Amino acid sequence: MPVITIHKERMETMVKGVPFHRIVERLPLLGLHIEELAESYVKVEYDPNRPDYSTDYGIARSLRGAFSLERGAPKHMLRPSGVKFLVDPSVKHVRPFIAGMFVKGLRLDDETIRQVISMQEDLHEGMGRHRSKLAIGVHNADVVRPPILYKTVPGSFSFTPLDMDRQMTVKQILTELPTGRKYGELVKSHDSYPVIVDSDGLVLSLPPIINGNATKVTPAATNLLIDVTGTDFKVLEDALAIMAESFWDAGAEVQSVELLDEGRSKITPDLSELVMDVPMSYISDLMGIPLKPKEVVDALKRSRFDAVAGHEHVKVTIPRYRTDILHPVDIVEETVYGYGFERLSPDLDFTYTRGSISARTKLVEAVRRVAVGLGLQEVMNFSLSSNDALYSKMRRLEAHRLKVASSKSSQFEYLRDLLLPSLLLVLSENVHEEFPQNIFEVAEVFLPDESSETGVREELHLGAVLSDNVASFSAAKSVLDAFLRCSFGVVATYKPLVKPFLIDGRGAECSSSDGFLGFVGEVHPAVVVAFGLRNPVAAFEVDLTPFYHRVSVQERV
């Protein structure tokens, strides 16, 4: 995890009136881990989910809240700088997004420069995923003439890179300089390369590789221009918010810049606060302490949030730089930090409880018993499958597919939304075994659902396939009817159903009083051939979710 050095004299000026030994004692209670302690400094390790701790300014900000020197979210006025960023359409296929801000009146010393560089590199490695999602450029604004143009250039384009005394082409930078060799893979696959230049053609940066030497930041600089480029605009704005708060803490004035991109205008940074309503009972239950509304508000303000308590809820205003706050449970955690871990005491008076089998386990066990009794053999497959198996071979054209990011294998790239393709794969791997082959699987499938917190809904399905030379719709329907009747006392109804992987006229929709359950039918010959099967296949698949609490008494025993 990243480590930052906190110097005694510097921190005591930022957290006035608090001696260094008390600051050190408080650091672990803010979630920081002490790596090394000396008389004049302390090195602390912070969790990557708190990128606002990437400078001592961010740590001092939390300490001032913890010691009640400041309360609530920091307040600032964001004024326009008049600087414009012009985005050329050519960057869209290389590194499509840029954002920025202007920092005015910053008094730079060697330690402040080190803090800025440390913050920049920590954001590169963490939020930026080694500069692949974002890269930050910090420039001496006094030598820059707006407007700023973000465009692409050929590999023969040349300029003087940071800390070099000669011009180099882009191709030379990528092959000869350490940063070029380290990060060049991010842009090497393209014929052109992104650059940021001012109105005079002065090169500010070759993102995400290196800055230009002309805009190098020295202690003499008082105004900075910040650019952030990348592939995810929200991540760019998150990084700007964190940096903006640190520059304000350093005594500078942060000003906005205007982006002009494809005829649209946007102001960055966007420092809009997030408001979250959290039930008081939720906070007290998770903390295990019946806090009063005033105590919750006080704790949150010490954690540098604004909060207003109602009768049953607390309305929390989250400053923009707190990019780690995603869920009400995060607010509970901040309440604990503000309340003080040192005020909590262990409570050994608790009630013993007995575990019990969950409704899902009862259901799955009952389903397995009935399925085995009907002559089916159970198989288990992975939840991840391939595009080929789930869609191409099944003749399906679903637009909303749940694809895993950065999968290591195309065979395990998509969350399956049906069990049937996996069952057909099992048959394809057993074509030389004895027939008939009647198998089933009970497992979760995953479906897109915007109403869900994760955007994904899970359903528990039963899928089964019957394969031999006489496999038919009637055989599969008989097994399904027997299963539903024995397990849940349900008499299903059927109506014609057209599916691309079923033979027309030999597929049906299965329903009950609980609504739609699934399908049953004969698998289309094109699908059978695509999976390399030699016998006809009949199949059914039903959603078991409606039956979580309807397992028959006989099957529970």
N, C-alpha and C positions, 0 to 999 in steps of 0.2 A: 504494500500500500504506500501511497505518497507520504513523504516526510517533509516537514517545514521547520525552519529554525526560528525561534522567538528570542530576541535579544532583550536583556533585562532593562536597560535604560530606555530603549525604544518603546517597549510595552508599557513601562510605568508612565511614559508621557501620554500614551493613548488611553490608558485606564487610570485616570488621575486619582490620587489619594489612596490607591490600593498597593500595598507593598508586594514585591515580587514573590515572596514565599506564599502569600495568600493566592496569588494568581496561579502559581504552580499547583497548589492544592486543589484549585477549582477546575483545572483543565480536564482531569478524568471524568468529572461530573458533567462535562459538556460532550462526552463521547470521544474525547481525544486520548491517545495512548502515548505515554511518555517513553521515548526511546533512549534519551540521554539527558542528564541533568548536570549542569556545571554552575559555577558561581555567577557567570555573566550571561548565560543563555540556557535554553532548554530546547531539545529537539522533540517534536511530537509527530505522531503518525495519525492521519485522519482517514476516515472511510471515504472511498471514492464517490459515494452517493451524496457527499456534502462538498461539492466543488467550491462553494463560497468560503471554505476554509483553506483555499489554495494560497492565500496571503495572510500575513499577520493582521492586516486590516480586518478581514472577515472574522478572525478569532477575537480580536479586540472588540468588535461590534457585539459579539455574543457575550463577552465578559462584562461589558458595560451594562447589558441587560441583566445578567446574573447577579451583579452587585447593585442593581437598582440605580445605577448612575443615569441610565436612559431607559425609557419604557416604550413599548409599542413599536410599530413598524417605522423605519426611517422615512422622512418626508423630504422630497426635493422638487424643484421646478426644472422641467426639461424644456429649454429654449431652443429654437432653431438656429443652426449655425450658418445657414445659407449655402452650405456645401452640397453639391449634387453628385450622385453616382449615376453614370449612364451605362446601361447594360446592353452590349451588342448581342444580337441573336445568335452569333456563332458560338457563344459559350454554352448554349443549352445542351449540346451533345457531349460536352467535356466535363464542366463543373458548373452546374446551372445557376447557383444562387450566390448572391453577395449581399452583405449588410454592413453597416458601419456606424461610427459616431465620432464626434469631435470632442477632444478634452482640452479645456482652456485653463491657463493659469496654474499648471502643475509645477510645483517646486521639486525638481529631481535632485536627489543625491545618490551616491553609489548604492546604498541599501534599498532605496525605493526602486531604482532600476533593477536590482536583483529580484525584488519582490514581484515586479511586473513581469520579468522574464520567467520567473518560477511559475507564476499564475498562468502565463501563456503556454508553457510546456505541459503543465499538469492538465490544462483543459484540452490540449492536443491529444495527450495520451488517454485521458479518460473519456470525456464527452465526445471528443473528436475521433476516437478509435484509431489512434496513431495517424491522425491527419486525414483519414479517409472520409470522415463525415464533415469535419470542419478544420480549417487552418486559419490562424490569426496573424495579421500583420500589424505591427506597431511602428508608426512613422513620425518623423519630425515634421509637423505640419507647417512650420515656418518656411520650408523650402518648396512647398507644394503649391501649385496654382490650379484651383478647381476650374471647371468641373473635372471629375475623375472618370476615366473611361475603363470599363472592364470588357476586354475583347480577347481574341485569340490571334496568335502569330505563328509563322512557320518555324521549324527547327533551326533555320539559319539566322533567325533574329538574335541580335546581340545587345548586351548591356553589361554594366559592371556590378557583379553580385556583392552582397554584404561582406565587408572585411577583405575584399580583393582590390588590387591596384591596376587591374587590366580588364578589358572587355572580354566576355566569353559568349559564345553562341549558346542557345538553349540546349542543343545536342551535347556540347562540351560540358555544360553544367550537370546534366543528367549522368554523364559517364565519369567525370573527373572529380567533382566535389563530393564530400561525404554525404551531405544532405541529399544531393542528387541521386547518388547510388542507393540511399536508404529509402527515399520516398518516390523515386522516379517511376516505379511500377504503377503508381496511381494515375499517371498521365501518359505513359509510354505507348499505350494501345491506340492513341489518337494521332492523326496527321498534323494537328495544330495544337497549340498549348496556350493556356490562359495567362494573361498578363494584366496588370493594373498600371495605367499611366495617367499623368495629369495632362492639362491642356497644352503644355509645351512638349509633350512626348517623354517627359522624365519618368523612368520606370520605378514604380513603388515596389512591385512584387511580382514574382513568378510563383503563384500559389499552386500547390501546397509545398513548394520546394524551398524557396529562399527569397528574402527581400533584396531590393536594390541598395547599393551602398550609398547612393545620393541622399536617402532619407533616414540614414542611421541615427538612432536616438543617443544623445549625449547629455551630460548634466546641464549643458547650456540651453537645451530645448525647454520651452515653457508651454508649448501647445503640441498636442499629439493628434494624429489622425489614425483611427483604428479601422481596419477592414477585416471582415470575416467572410470567407468563401467556403462553399461546401455543397453537399448533396441533399441536405435536409434543412429547410428554412427555419423550422421551429428550433432545431438545435443551435443554429446560428444566433437566433434571438435569445435563447437561454444563456449562451456564452456572453453575449453583449450585456445582458442584465447583470450578470455576476461581476463582470469587469467594471461596469458603470458604477455599481455600488462601492467597489473598492476605490475607484478614482475619486468619488465624492468623499469617502472617508479620508483620502489623502489630501483633501483641501482644494481639489480642482472643481471646476464647473463642467459638467457634462452637457453637451449640446447634440441635438439630433441632426441627421443628414437625410436628404431626400433621394429615394431611389426612383429612377425613371426606367421602367422595364416594359418593353413591348407596348408603349403608349399608356401604361398605368403608372400612377405615382403612389409611393408608399414611404412612410416616415419610420426610420429606425434610430435608436432602439425603441421597441414597443414595451413600455414598462407598466402595462395594465395589470392591476392587482386581481387576484382570484379571491372570490368569496365562497366560503363553505359553511353550511349549517350542520352542526353536529349535536345530536341529542345529549343532554346532560347525563341521562342514565347510562348511555354508552361509555362516556368518559369515566364515570364512577365505577361501573361494572368492570372495565378493563383494568383500572388502577387498583381496584379493591378497597377504595376509600370513598366514603360518601361526602364528596366535596360540595361546598356551597357554591352557588353561581359566582359570587364575588371572588372566591378563592381560585376558581377556574380562570376567570378573566385576569386576575392578578398574575397567575402563573404564565398564561399565554403572553401577556405583555412583557414579562421578564424574558421570555423566549423571543422577543422582538416581533410579535404579531399584534395586530389590532383586534380587539374582541369586544362584543357587546352581548350580554346575557339576557335571554328572554326567560319565560317561565319554565319551559322544558328544553329549549335549545340554546346554544351559544353560536352567534354569528362571528366567524373568524375571517379576517381580512389577511390574506397571505401576500407578503411582498414578492415582487416579481423575481428577485434573485433566489428565492427558495424553490428551486426547480425540483427538489426532492419530495415535495409535498404532493402526494397523488391520491390519498385516500383518508377518510376520517381517522383511521388508526394512526396515521402520521401525526394528526393533531393531538391524539391522546399521548403519543410519545413526547411531543413538545410540551404538553401540560406537565408531564412527569419531570422533564428537564427544568422547567420553570419553577415547579413546586419544590424540587430539590430531592435527589435520591437520598441525601443524608437524613431527611426527615421521615423516611419510610422505615418501618420496623417489621421484622418477621412476625407472622401470626401462625402459630402452630395449632390453633384451634380450628380444625376443619372436619367436615363430615365425610365419613367413608361411604363410598358408593360401589355398587356392583356393576360390572360390565355386562353388556347384553349384545346379542347378535343384531346387527343393523338390518333394517328392512331390505336393503339391497342384497345383503348376503343371504337372507332367507329366500328372497325371490330367486336369486341365481341358483342356489342349491336345489330348490323345488323344480326349477326349469330343467336342470341337469338330470335329475332323477326321472322326470317324465320323458325327456328326450331319449335317454338311454333305454328306458322301458319300451319305447316305440321303435327300437332297433337302430338308433343312430349312434355314431361314434363321435366323441368330442375332439375338436382340434382347437389350437390356440395360435393366433397370428399377431404380428406386430400392428400397432395402431398407425404406423407410417407405411405408405406404399408408394408406388410409382405412378406417374401420369399415364404411362402405357397401360398398366393394369386397371387403374381406376376409370380411365376415360377412353383412351384410344381403342383398346380391345373390346370395351363394353359399348362402343358406339355412342358414347355420351358426350354432350357438348355443354355441360354446365359452365356458366360464366364465372361464378363465384367459387373459386377453389381455394382451400386453405393450404397454402404452400409454406414450408418451413424455410426461414432465411438461412443462407449459408450452409445448406445441407452438404454433407461430405459425399453423398452418393445419390444418384438419380433414382435408385431403387427404394430409397426411404426419404422422399421429398414432400409428400402430401399427406395430410391427415385424412384418413378414409371417412367418407360419409355413407358408405355401404359396406356390409360384410361380404356380400356375394362375390366381388372380385377376388378377395382373399381366399374364399372357399374354392373358387375355380382354379386359383393358382395351386392349391393343395392337390386338387384332382390332376392337374397337369404334371405334377411331380410324381404321380403314382399310377401312370397309365399302364405300367407293366404288372401291377398288382391285381389280385383277384377281384372280380366284380360279382354282385353289385357293390358299389361304394356309396354309402349313405352317411354323411357327416354333418355336424352342426357346430356352431360357435355362439357363445354368449359374450358380448363385449360392447364397449362404448363406441359410438360413432360421433363424428363432430361436424356440426353444421353452422354456417355463418348466421349470426343473430345480432343485429345492431342494438337491440334492447338489452343485451347481456353486458355486464361490466367488462368482460374480456372480449366481447365481439364474437364469441363462440358459444354455442349451446351443445351440451352433451346429452345423448340419448342412449339408453341401454337397449340393444337389439338382440333378437335371436334370429340367426340365419341358418338355413339348412339346404343341402343339395342332395338329390338322389340321382345316381348315375348308373345306368345299365342299358341294355338294348331295348328295354320296354318302358323306360322312364317316361312319365306322362303327367299332364296337368292333374288328372284325377288322382294319381298316386300321391302327388305333393299335397293336394287339397285334403285328402283323407288324413294324412299325417298331421297337417295343420289343424284340422277340425278336432282330431283326437287330443292334440296337445292343449288347445284352448279349453276344451271341455273338461279335461282331467285336471288341469292346473288352476283354472279360474272359474269354472262353471259357466263359461261364455259360449254362446251359440253365435257364430259369425255369419255375416251376410256378405254376398259377393256381387260385384258388377263389373262389366268389361273394363279393361284398362290397357292402354297402349303405352308400351315402354320400348325404347330402341333396342334393349337387350333381350326382349321377350318376343316370341313368335306372335304375329298379329292374329287375334282371335283365340289365342291360347294363354292369355294373361288376364288376371282379375285383381281388382282392388278388394282388400279384406277390411271389413269394418265391424264394429260392435256398437253397443249402446254408449261406449266411451268415445266413439268417433273413429277416425281413420287409424288403422293399425299397420298396414303394410301391403305387400303384394304377394301373389303366387302365380306361377306359370311355367311354361317350357322355355328354356333358354334358346335364343335365336341361333340357327346353324352357323351364321357368320361369327358369332361370339365363340361357339364351340370350337370352330376351326382356328380362330385367332389364338385360343389358349392351347391348341395342340391336342385336343381331346378326341377320343375315338368312339365314344358312345353318346347318345342323347342325354341331356341333363334337364331335370325339373327342379325347381327351387322355390323357396319362399323366404321372406324376411319380414319380421314384425317388430314394432316398437313395444317394449315391455314397460316403459315408464308409467303408463296409466295403471299398472297392476302392482305397484310397489306394496300396497297394503291390502291386496286382494288374493294372496296365496291361500288356497283352501286349507281347512283345518287338517285334513288328512295329510297334506304335503308338508305341513309344519312339523309334524310329529317325527 
